[in-house]
Amino acid sequence: MSEESHNILVLAEEFYPSRSGGAFAKWEFCKHAAGMGHDVTVFTTRDMDEARSENINNISIYRPIGVPRVGAYSWAERIIRIFISIPLAVSTIRWVWRNDIDVVFSTSHLTHWIGTLISTLFNKPLVSFVGYTPSVSPDPELNLLYLLETVNFRLFFGQVSFCRSDRTAEQLKKTGNSDIKVVNGILDAELLQDVKDHTDRKEVRKELGFDDESTLITFVGRFSPIKRPGIAVDIVSELPETYHLMFVGDGPLRPEIERDARRRNLTDRTTFTGELSHEDALRAILASDALIITSEVESYSATGLEAAVLGTPLFSTPVGVLPQLDSNIVTIARPHKLVTLIEKSSLERAGFDSELLNRHSGEHFAREIMDGMNELLNE
């Protein structure tokens, strides 16, 4: 990579302090890019209780437009965000008019048109990134997100574009003219190493209320339709009584899942911790006998990768990059097969996988993106 520093404008729908996987990946890129000596400025939307601007780790973050809190994943939320992208574009263009930038990095469906507009108005190169997309679904349904994706792919992607999967790359190649690259990397390597070095599994299990006699299966993620947490309840209901299910996370479906567990008389075998810090969630994964992922679709599945790195057996539907992992502790299957596979498994742990961590670290992601930017800038 060239040692020359650049002024990078990052456009993101979600960013720090959001804890979503997409927001975390963008944060990791910005953190590492700033650490490499680049001047990084982010324009994003704002929850009503967040600061309009701040500087963290030498990253300048501007949140000029607040987003009302409406039902997550609802039509209302999506339509509101589409309209909010317009004043976000105006604020960003005003800032670019007064400041020098070398390259635009657009990272979200609702910012790609803004990135294209700025690239065109100011004659700056544009790099695009797509994480979650309906295209990764085996049978994508025709909805607002799918239509937005199709428009973006055809009209609003940069000269270089990055994505998470071969399937998404195929869709991009069909509809766009960008140089398409599949990029790995999302994991916080420093945090994972610290959790591995300073976590006593037995002590964490004790804190969570479990002894060595219980077989602890853990679900980590948002209670949303796409994550299908109800399938985890279905699975534990068919396993012997020594199996206990722990949910780490929160979301709109949580009350429904809690009612379902009570209806099935699983109250004593299900635990809901609520949302935990990233570090505490990793400690919970490390202390568990297995991690379960029941998602319909994932763009990457950072949580599954974290379990594999920490040596915790993983049972997952075929989502994200998980089917590509070559690991004895990773089991990929459709939901109806997971019960039998879990019950037959010895649940033997593996050691800390440093090689897997290096391939999927946030730093690797940042360097891949920066290499693409440098190629574009040096043309």
Backbone torsions as a table, in degrees:
resi	resn	phi	psi	omega
1	MET	NA	141.2	177.6
2	SER	-62.8	146.0	179.5
3	GLU	-84.6	-7.5	-178.9
4	GLU	-65.6	135.6	179.1
5	SER	-87.7	150.1	-177.1
6	HIS	-128.7	154.5	172.1
7	ASN	-93.2	110.0	-172.9
8	ILE	-108.3	125.4	173.7
9	LEU	-99.9	120.0	-179.4
10	VAL	-108.1	129.6	177.5
11	LEU	-111.1	125.0	-175.3
12	ALA	-143.8	136.6	175.8
13	GLU	-74.4	-40.0	176.5
14	GLU	-124.2	139.9	-179.0
15	PHE	-154.6	178.6	176.6
16	TYR	-46.3	135.1	8.8
17	PRO	-94.4	17.4	176.3
18	SER	-56.7	142.6	-178.1
19	ARG	-100.7	8.5	179.4
20	SER	-66.0	156.5	-179.5
21	GLY	-60.5	-39.8	179.1
22	GLY	-64.3	-43.3	179.0
23	ALA	-63.5	-38.5	-179.7
24	PHE	-64.7	-41.2	180.0
25	ALA	-61.7	-41.9	-179.8
26	LYS	-68.0	-38.4	176.4
27	TRP	-61.6	-44.2	179.7
28	GLU	-60.5	-43.1	177.6
29	PHE	-59.6	-49.5	-176.8
30	CYS	-63.5	-41.4	179.9
31	LYS	-61.1	-46.8	-178.4
32	HIS	-73.0	-36.6	178.0
33	ALA	-63.3	-43.0	177.2
34	ALA	-64.3	-38.0	177.7
35	GLY	-66.0	-24.3	176.0
36	MET	-80.9	-3.3	177.7
37	GLY	101.0	6.9	179.1
38	HIS	-85.9	151.4	177.6
39	ASP	-89.9	111.2	-172.5
40	VAL	-112.3	126.3	176.0
41	THR	-124.6	131.0	-177.7
42	VAL	-115.7	132.5	168.6
43	PHE	-113.2	126.8	-176.0
44	THR	-148.4	176.4	176.4
45	THR	-86.6	171.4	-173.0
46	ARG	-132.3	128.8	163.7
47	ASP	-68.8	153.3	-170.0
48	MET	-61.9	-22.2	-178.1
49	ASP	-99.4	9.7	-180.0
50	GLU	-96.4	157.0	179.0
51	ALA	-69.7	146.8	177.8
52	ARG	-69.4	-29.7	177.2
53	SER	-155.4	150.6	176.3
54	GLU	-165.0	163.1	177.1
55	ASN	-122.7	118.7	-178.7
56	ILE	-129.0	127.1	179.7
57	ASN	53.6	39.0	-179.8
58	ASN	65.1	22.3	174.4
59	ILE	-108.3	121.2	177.6
60	SER	-86.1	120.7	-176.0
61	ILE	-116.3	124.3	177.5
62	TYR	-117.1	129.7	178.7
63	ARG	-126.2	75.5	-172.0
64	PRO	-74.0	-22.2	-171.8
65	ILE	-121.6	123.8	177.4
66	GLY	-82.4	147.9	179.4
67	VAL	-113.0	120.0	177.7
68	PRO	-61.8	147.0	179.1
69	ARG	-86.4	109.1	176.0
70	VAL	-124.4	-178.1	-175.7
71	GLY	-57.9	124.1	178.7
72	ALA	-61.0	139.3	178.2
73	TYR	66.7	11.9	-179.9
74	SER	-86.6	161.8	175.3
75	TRP	-60.3	-39.5	-179.0
76	ALA	-59.3	-44.3	-179.6
77	GLU	-61.6	-44.2	-176.3
78	ARG	-67.2	-40.7	179.5
79	ILE	-67.1	-41.2	177.6
80	ILE	-59.2	-43.6	-178.1
81	ARG	-66.4	-34.1	176.5
82	ILE	-62.5	-46.9	-179.5
83	PHE	-67.8	-35.4	-179.4
84	ILE	-67.8	-23.5	179.0
85	SER	-63.8	-22.2	-179.3
86	ILE	-69.5	-55.0	176.0
87	PRO	-64.2	-28.0	175.2
88	LEU	-63.4	-41.0	177.7
89	ALA	-62.7	-43.6	-179.4
90	VAL	-61.6	-46.4	-179.8
91	SER	-62.9	-40.6	-179.2
92	THR	-67.3	-42.9	179.9
93	ILE	-63.1	-39.9	176.6
94	ARG	-59.7	-41.4	-179.5
95	TRP	-67.7	-44.5	-179.3
96	VAL	-62.7	-33.9	179.4
97	TRP	-59.2	-30.7	-175.9
98	ARG	-101.7	-4.7	-174.2
99	ASN	-133.3	152.9	179.0
100	ASP	-86.5	134.2	171.6
101	ILE	-131.9	153.6	177.9
102	ASP	-104.3	-31.4	-174.8
103	VAL	-154.4	148.4	176.8
104	VAL	-108.2	134.4	177.9
105	PHE	-121.9	105.6	179.9
106	SER	-98.1	130.6	-169.0
107	THR	-123.0	3.3	-175.0
108	SER	-140.4	153.4	-179.0
109	HIS	-55.5	-40.4	-175.3
110	LEU	-83.7	-1.3	176.8
111	THR	-109.5	-7.8	-174.9
112	HIS	-64.4	-36.3	178.7
113	TRP	-69.5	-32.2	177.0
114	ILE	-66.4	-44.1	178.5
115	GLY	-60.0	-42.3	178.7
116	THR	-64.4	-40.9	179.4
117	LEU	-63.0	-47.1	179.7
118	ILE	-65.1	-41.8	178.5
119	SER	-58.8	-41.0	-178.9
120	THR	-72.5	-45.8	-176.9
121	LEU	-65.0	-38.4	-172.2
122	PHE	-110.3	5.9	176.9
123	ASN	55.1	51.7	179.2
124	LYS	-117.1	145.5	178.5
125	PRO	-66.4	149.0	-177.1
126	LEU	-123.2	128.7	173.7
127	VAL	-114.8	134.1	-177.5
128	SER	-117.6	152.6	176.3
129	PHE	-137.4	134.4	174.4
130	VAL	-123.7	123.3	178.0
131	GLY	-97.0	-97.6	177.0
132	TYR	-71.0	138.4	177.6
133	THR	-154.3	143.8	176.7
134	PRO	-56.8	-20.5	-178.4
135	SER	-63.0	-23.1	-178.7
136	VAL	-77.2	-10.8	177.2
137	SER	-74.7	138.0	178.6
138	PRO	-61.2	-29.1	-178.6
139	ASP	-137.2	72.8	-174.7
140	PRO	-64.3	135.7	178.7
141	GLU	-91.6	152.1	-179.7
142	LEU	-78.1	106.9	179.1
143	ASN	-145.5	-175.0	-175.8
144	LEU	-59.0	-43.0	-179.2
145	LEU	-64.2	-40.2	-179.6
146	TYR	-66.2	-40.5	178.5
147	LEU	-65.8	-41.4	177.9
148	LEU	-61.6	-41.8	178.6
149	GLU	-61.3	-44.9	-178.5
150	THR	-60.9	-42.8	178.2
151	VAL	-63.8	-45.0	179.3
152	ASN	-59.5	-48.0	-176.7
153	PHE	-60.9	-35.3	-176.3
154	ARG	-83.0	-34.2	-168.0
155	LEU	-118.1	-28.3	-163.0
156	PHE	-123.9	27.2	177.5
157	PHE	-103.4	153.4	-172.4
158	GLY	-79.3	-177.8	178.8
159	GLN	-65.8	-29.5	173.7
160	VAL	-126.5	133.4	-179.7
161	SER	-131.2	140.6	178.9
162	PHE	-116.0	146.4	175.8
163	CYS	-145.2	175.6	-172.6
164	ARG	-94.6	-21.0	-171.5
165	SER	-141.4	158.2	177.4
166	ASP	-63.5	-35.3	-179.8
167	ARG	-63.1	-44.5	177.7
168	THR	-64.7	-39.5	178.4
169	ALA	-59.9	-39.4	178.6
170	GLU	-62.7	-42.0	179.1
171	GLN	-64.7	-41.6	178.8
172	LEU	-62.6	-40.6	-178.8
173	LYS	-67.0	-29.4	179.7
174	LYS	-71.6	-31.9	-169.9
175	THR	-113.5	-14.8	-174.8
176	GLY	-127.4	176.2	-178.4
177	ASN	-113.1	7.9	-176.6
178	SER	-69.8	159.8	166.2
179	ASP	-78.3	112.3	-171.2
180	ILE	-97.3	130.1	178.2
181	LYS	-131.2	134.7	173.7
182	VAL	-90.5	128.0	-174.1
183	VAL	-122.9	135.6	174.0
184	ASN	-98.9	160.5	172.7
185	GLY	121.7	123.1	175.4
186	ILE	-161.1	-17.2	-168.8
187	LEU	-80.1	144.6	176.4
188	ASP	-85.7	94.2	-172.7
189	ALA	-62.2	-42.2	-178.7
190	GLU	-63.5	-42.8	-179.4
191	LEU	-67.7	-42.6	179.2
192	LEU	-62.4	-42.1	177.9
193	GLN	-63.6	-40.2	-179.8
194	ASP	-65.9	-41.9	178.3
195	VAL	-63.5	-41.9	178.7
196	LYS	-62.6	-41.0	-174.8
197	ASP	-77.1	-25.8	-169.8
198	HIS	-124.4	19.4	-179.8
199	THR	-113.4	127.3	173.0
200	ASP	-96.5	108.9	-174.6
201	ARG	-57.3	-43.2	-178.5
202	LYS	-64.5	-37.8	-179.8
203	GLU	-67.4	-41.3	179.0
204	VAL	-65.5	-42.0	177.5
205	ARG	-60.1	-39.6	178.4
206	LYS	-64.3	-42.6	178.2
207	GLU	-61.0	-35.6	-178.3
208	LEU	-83.2	-9.7	176.6
209	GLY	95.3	24.9	-178.6
210	PHE	-124.5	141.3	174.7
211	ASP	-104.0	-175.1	-176.7
212	ASP	-74.6	-13.9	-179.4
213	GLU	-76.5	-26.0	-179.6
214	SER	-82.4	145.5	172.9
215	THR	-101.2	108.9	-171.4
216	LEU	-95.3	112.6	175.4
217	ILE	-103.4	127.6	-172.9
218	THR	-118.6	137.5	173.9
219	PHE	-112.6	124.0	179.1
220	VAL	-121.0	118.5	179.0
221	GLY	161.1	176.8	-179.4
222	ARG	-78.0	140.7	176.2
223	PHE	-79.4	83.3	-177.4
224	SER	-134.2	159.9	-177.6
225	PRO	-55.9	-38.5	-175.7
226	ILE	-70.0	-23.8	178.7
227	LYS	-84.2	-19.5	177.3
228	ARG	50.4	55.2	-179.5
229	PRO	-62.5	-24.2	179.0
230	GLY	-60.4	-29.4	178.3
231	ILE	-64.6	-34.1	177.7
232	ALA	-62.6	-38.8	177.0
233	VAL	-66.1	-42.6	177.0
234	ASP	-55.8	-44.0	-176.3
235	ILE	-66.1	-48.4	-177.6
236	VAL	-66.8	-28.2	179.1
237	SER	-66.0	-22.7	-179.3
238	GLU	-97.9	-4.8	178.8
239	LEU	-91.6	159.2	177.8
240	PRO	-57.5	160.7	-173.0
241	GLU	-65.6	-15.2	178.2
242	THR	-74.6	-13.5	179.8
243	TYR	-85.5	130.6	-179.1
244	HIS	-121.6	139.5	-179.3
245	LEU	-109.0	126.3	177.2
246	MET	-115.5	124.6	175.8
247	PHE	-96.7	125.2	174.5
248	VAL	-114.5	112.4	-178.8
249	GLY	142.1	-177.4	-178.6
250	ASP	-150.3	175.2	178.9
251	GLY	151.0	176.6	-171.3
252	PRO	-64.1	-25.2	-178.0
253	LEU	-89.1	-0.7	-175.0
254	ARG	-58.8	-47.6	179.5
255	PRO	-57.1	-39.8	179.4
256	GLU	-63.7	-42.2	-179.6
257	ILE	-68.0	-38.8	177.3
258	GLU	-63.7	-41.0	177.6
259	ARG	-64.2	-40.1	179.9
260	ASP	-63.2	-41.2	178.5
261	ALA	-63.7	-40.4	178.1
262	ARG	-66.1	-42.9	-178.5
263	ARG	-60.8	-32.4	-179.1
264	ARG	-91.5	8.4	-178.6
265	ASN	58.5	41.0	180.0
266	LEU	-108.7	14.6	-176.6
267	THR	-56.3	-39.8	-178.0
268	ASP	-76.9	-9.2	-177.5
269	ARG	-116.3	8.7	176.8
270	THR	-129.8	138.0	179.2
271	THR	-127.9	137.0	178.1
272	PHE	-118.1	109.7	-177.3
273	THR	-85.2	-17.3	-169.2
274	GLY	78.5	-173.8	-179.2
275	GLU	-73.7	130.7	177.9
276	LEU	-112.5	162.0	172.1
277	SER	-62.8	160.4	179.4
278	HIS	-57.3	-43.0	-179.5
279	GLU	-62.6	-45.2	-179.0
280	ASP	-68.2	-33.9	176.3
281	ALA	-64.7	-40.5	177.3
282	LEU	-65.8	-38.1	177.0
283	ARG	-63.3	-38.6	178.1
284	ALA	-66.0	-40.2	177.4
285	ILE	-63.2	-44.5	-180.0
286	LEU	-62.0	-35.9	-177.8
287	ALA	-80.2	-13.3	-175.5
288	SER	-81.6	159.5	174.9
289	ASP	-82.5	-23.8	176.9
290	ALA	-163.7	154.9	171.6
291	LEU	-110.0	139.4	178.2
292	ILE	-119.4	134.6	176.3
293	ILE	-123.0	124.8	-174.7
294	THR	-117.9	14.5	-172.2
295	SER	-61.0	148.8	172.0
296	GLU	-73.9	-37.1	-179.3
297	VAL	-155.4	145.8	173.9
298	GLU	-141.1	142.5	176.2
299	SER	-76.1	-26.9	-175.0
300	TYR	-148.1	-50.1	-177.8
301	SER	76.3	69.7	177.5
302	ALA	-61.9	-39.1	-177.8
303	THR	-61.6	-42.2	177.7
304	GLY	-63.5	-41.3	177.4
305	LEU	-63.4	-39.8	178.9
306	GLU	-61.9	-41.9	177.5
307	ALA	-61.6	-45.1	-179.2
308	ALA	-62.8	-40.1	178.3
309	VAL	-64.1	-41.7	-178.0
310	LEU	-77.1	-8.0	177.7
311	GLY	87.4	12.9	179.1
312	THR	-88.2	126.4	178.7
313	PRO	-53.4	137.9	-174.8
314	LEU	-121.2	130.9	174.3
315	PHE	-121.9	119.4	-170.7
316	SER	-144.1	151.4	166.2
317	THR	-68.2	161.8	-176.2
318	PRO	-77.2	83.3	-176.8
319	VAL	-129.8	158.0	175.3
320	GLY	58.3	-143.6	179.9
321	VAL	-90.7	0.2	-173.1
322	LEU	-60.3	-39.1	178.2
323	PRO	-62.9	-16.2	-179.1
324	GLN	-86.4	-8.7	-176.3
325	LEU	-75.0	134.7	176.5
326	ASP	-103.8	89.0	-174.6
327	SER	-148.3	138.8	179.8
328	ASN	-70.1	-16.8	-177.5
329	ILE	-101.4	5.7	179.5
330	VAL	-108.8	120.9	179.3
331	THR	-119.1	122.5	-178.4
332	ILE	-113.3	127.7	-178.9
333	ALA	-162.5	164.1	172.8
334	ARG	-70.2	155.0	-174.2
335	PRO	-51.6	-41.2	-174.1
336	HIS	-69.0	-14.8	179.2
337	LYS	-96.7	-12.3	-173.2
338	LEU	-67.8	-33.8	-179.2
339	VAL	-57.3	-53.6	-178.2
340	THR	-62.5	-41.3	-178.2
341	LEU	-66.1	-38.3	177.9
342	ILE	-66.7	-45.5	-176.8
343	GLU	-65.8	-33.8	-179.4
344	LYS	-81.0	-16.7	-175.6
345	SER	-74.5	144.1	174.2
346	SER	-76.7	-12.5	-178.7
347	LEU	55.6	36.5	178.5
348	GLU	-74.4	130.8	-178.5
349	ARG	-77.8	161.1	173.9
350	ALA	-116.7	171.2	177.6
351	GLY	-78.7	173.4	177.9
352	PHE	-64.1	126.9	-173.9
353	ASP	-99.2	88.7	-178.3
354	SER	-67.5	-35.0	-179.6
355	GLU	-64.7	-44.8	177.5
356	LEU	-62.6	-40.6	179.2
357	LEU	-61.6	-43.4	-179.7
358	ASN	-63.1	-38.0	-178.6
359	ARG	-70.4	-25.7	-173.5
360	HIS	-121.4	23.9	-179.5
361	SER	-79.1	157.0	175.0
362	GLY	-61.6	-34.0	178.9
363	GLU	-65.1	-39.9	177.1
364	HIS	-61.3	-44.0	177.8
365	PHE	-57.9	-48.1	-178.3
366	ALA	-61.7	-43.1	-178.1
367	ARG	-67.9	-36.8	177.4
368	GLU	-63.6	-44.6	178.7
369	ILE	-64.4	-44.4	-179.5
370	MET	-63.7	-37.2	177.1
371	ASP	-62.1	-41.1	177.4
372	GLY	-64.7	-39.2	177.3
373	MET	-64.1	-44.0	-178.6
374	ASN	-64.8	-38.5	176.3
375	GLU	-60.3	-42.1	-178.9
376	LEU	-67.9	-43.7	-177.7
377	LEU	-70.2	-25.8	-176.9
378	ASN	-91.8	0.1	178.9
379	GLU	-68.2	NA	NA
